[in-house]
Amino acid sequence: MRRTSFSALLLSSIVGVALATPALAQNAPQASPVVVASGEHVIKAAPDQAWATVSLETRDSRGTEARRLGAAAMTSVMAALRKTGLNADAIQTVGFALHPDYEYANGRQRMKGFVLSNQVQVRIDDVSRVADVLDAVGGLSLPTSSMVTIAGLRFDLKNRASVQRDALRGAVEDAMARAKAMAAGAGLSLGRTMRIDESGADVTPKFGQEPFMMARAGADTAMPTPIAPADIEIRARVSVVVEIK
């Protein structure tokens, strides 16, 4: 008797669920029709900031002497940079190393001495002074044991984040205009904005001349280094999902 009662109860539950399912499906909200559109916006702006890396290499047969000579040479480099009017926080050390210097002869390795490497990153907040900064370093007369290299010159915007937000706003406006055009083509109008996604954002900082190396004895500063930065492009892409009715 207990088995019969349990089977009857189970059958009754299954039938109840089966009868309720169509009713639930009828009451489920229908998804609204939507249109999906993408938008893009590009802003071009003249750079107002520049960055460069100044590297110094000093060689000597003794490690202690390489370090001493390198310290003296970098002191001269940083003094020359400060004389150009750079802010105190615009010169930052980004690399320092002292390592053996080897040469190979007849298949054998021989240690010649030591190399001290010291790199500083320079931020130039006045683009019109870029040539002055580069020439100030390039015109130094350093000992023959040291060589200075300037590389990685690039241009940027101080308020890049703000410009990126402006580009995003423009991309959304473009996407909404496209969505409206598509809806109008189908004889419909836009409803609620259901979703906005950022599809990508590109910043193209423009680079200056190719990295160049200054001679140990100093460069000719009679003629300033020509610098001609191009505009920086900030591109934003978005996609929107908008209800149509």
N, C-alpha and C positions, 0 to 999 in steps of 0.2 A: 504493500500500500504506500509506503513512503517513497519508493522509486517511482510509482505511477504519479504521485502528487508532484514530485520534483520535475518530471518530464513535462507534465502539463504546464507547470509554472514557467519553465524555460521556453516552451513553444509560445506561450502567451506573450512573453517578453520580446521574442524575435518578431512576432507579428506586429506588436505595438511599435517597435522601432521602424519596421518597414512602412507602416502606415503613416508614421510621423515624418519620414524623410521628405516626401513630396511637399508637405506643408512647409517644412523648413526651407526648402529650395525656393518656394514661391515667395517667402517672406525675406529672403536674402537680398540686400541692396545690390542693384545693378551698377557695374562700373561705368563711370561717365566716359564718354568719348574724349580723347585728348589729341593734341597735336604736339609733336616733338620738333624743336628747331634749334639750330646752333647759331652762335654769333661770334664775331671777332672784332677787335678794335686795336689799332696800333697808334701809339704816341711816339713822336720823335722829339727829342729834346737835346739841346746843346749841353755837353758835359760841363760840370762846374767843380770837378774834383779829379785828381790823378793820383796814381800809385806807381811806385817803382821799387825795385829791390837793388840795393847796393851791396855787392859782395867783395870781400877782401881776402886775398890769399898771401900768406907770408911763409917763406921757406928758409930753413937754416939746418945745419948739421946737428944742432943740439935742440932738444925740445924746449928747454928753458929759455933759450935765446929766441927761438921762433915765437914763443908766447910773448916775450918782452917786446920784440920788434913789431909783432902784430898789434899789440896793445897800443904802441906809440902811433902806428899808422892809422888805426881805427880812430884814435883820439883826434888826429888831424882831419879825417873824413867827417866825423860828427861835428867838429868845430866849423868846418866849411859849410855843412848843411845848416847849422844854426844861424850862421851869418846871413843866410838868404831870407831870414825872417820866418822860418817854419815854427809852428807852435811846439811847445815842449813835449806834448803827447804825440806829435806827428812822426817821431823817429823811434822805432821800436826794434829791439834785437829779436830776430826770428831764427837764428841758427848760430851755433858755435861748436867747433870740433878741432881737436889736435890729434893728428894721426901720423903714423910712419909713412915715409915716402920711399918707395922701392923702385929699382930699375932692374932690367933683365939683360944679361949679357952671356952669350955662349950657353944658353939654356939654364943659367943659374940666376937666382934672385939675390940682389944685394941691397941693403938698406942705405939710401943716400943721406937720409936725415929725417926731418919732420916738416909737416905742413900744418899751419894753423889757418882755419877757415872761419870767417866771421861775416854774418849777413845781417843787414838792417833793412827793415821795410820803411819806406818813406811815403807819407801822405801829404799831398800838395793840395791845399784848399783853394788856391787861386790858380786856375789853369794858365793864366797869362804868365805865370812865373815858372812854368815847367822847364823851359830852356835854361833859365837862370840857375835852377837847382842842379840840373844835369851838368851844366858847364862848370859850376862851382866845384863839383867832385872831379869831373874829367880834367880840370886844369891844375889839379894838385901835383906837386913835385914830390913823389914818394921815393924812398930808398929802393935800390934795385932788388931788394929781397921781397918787396911787396908789389902786388898788382891788384888794381881795383877794376871791377866789372859792374856795369849798370845793365839791368835786364828787367823783363816783366813789366814794361811800361804799359799801363792801361788807364782808361778814362771811365768815369762813373758819375752818378748823380747823388748829391747829398740827401735829397728827399726822394730816393727811389721808391720807398714803400708807398708814399703818397701818390706818386705817379702811377704805380701799379694799381692802386685802388681806383684811380680815375679810369684807367684802361679797362678794369673789370666792369665799372658802371657802363662804360660805352659798349662793351661786349654784350651786356645784358640788354641794353636798349636795342642793339642790332638784332639780337635773337628774338626779342618780343616783336619787333617790326616784321621780321620774317614769319613768325607764327601768325601774326595778324593777316599778312598777305596770303598765306596758305589757307587760313580759315575763310577769308573773303572769297578766294577762288572757288571754294566749295559752297558758297552761299551761307556761311555760318559766321558766328562772332565768337570772340574770346570770352571765357569765363574766368574762374579762379586759376591762379598760378599754382600748380601742384608741386613743382620741384625745379630747383636751379642747381646745376653742377658746374664746377670749374673744370674745364677740359684740359687746360694747360696754360702756362704763362711763360713767355720767353723774354729774357733780357739780353740784348746784344750790346755789351760794352765794346766800344771801339778801341783798338790798340794803336799805339803810335808806331814809331819806326821799329825796325827789327832790333833785338838786343845787340848792343855793341860793347866793345872792350876798349878801355882807355890804356894807353901805353904807360909804362912804369914812370917815365920821365914827365908825364903830363901831356895833355892835349893842347892844341892850338886854340886859344880862346878868343882870338882876334875876330873870328866869325861865329856868331851865336848858332847854336844847333837849331835848325828849322823844325818846328812842331806844328802840325795842322790836324787837330782832332776832328773827327766827324761826329755827326749826331748819334745819339744812343737811341735804339729802338726798343720799346717795351710793348710787347704783344700779349693780349689776353684772349682766351677762348672759353666760351661757356656753352652749355646746352640747357634748354628749358623745356619743361613739360607743362602745357597749359590746357585747361578744360575748354572744350568748344561746345557751343549750343546753337 
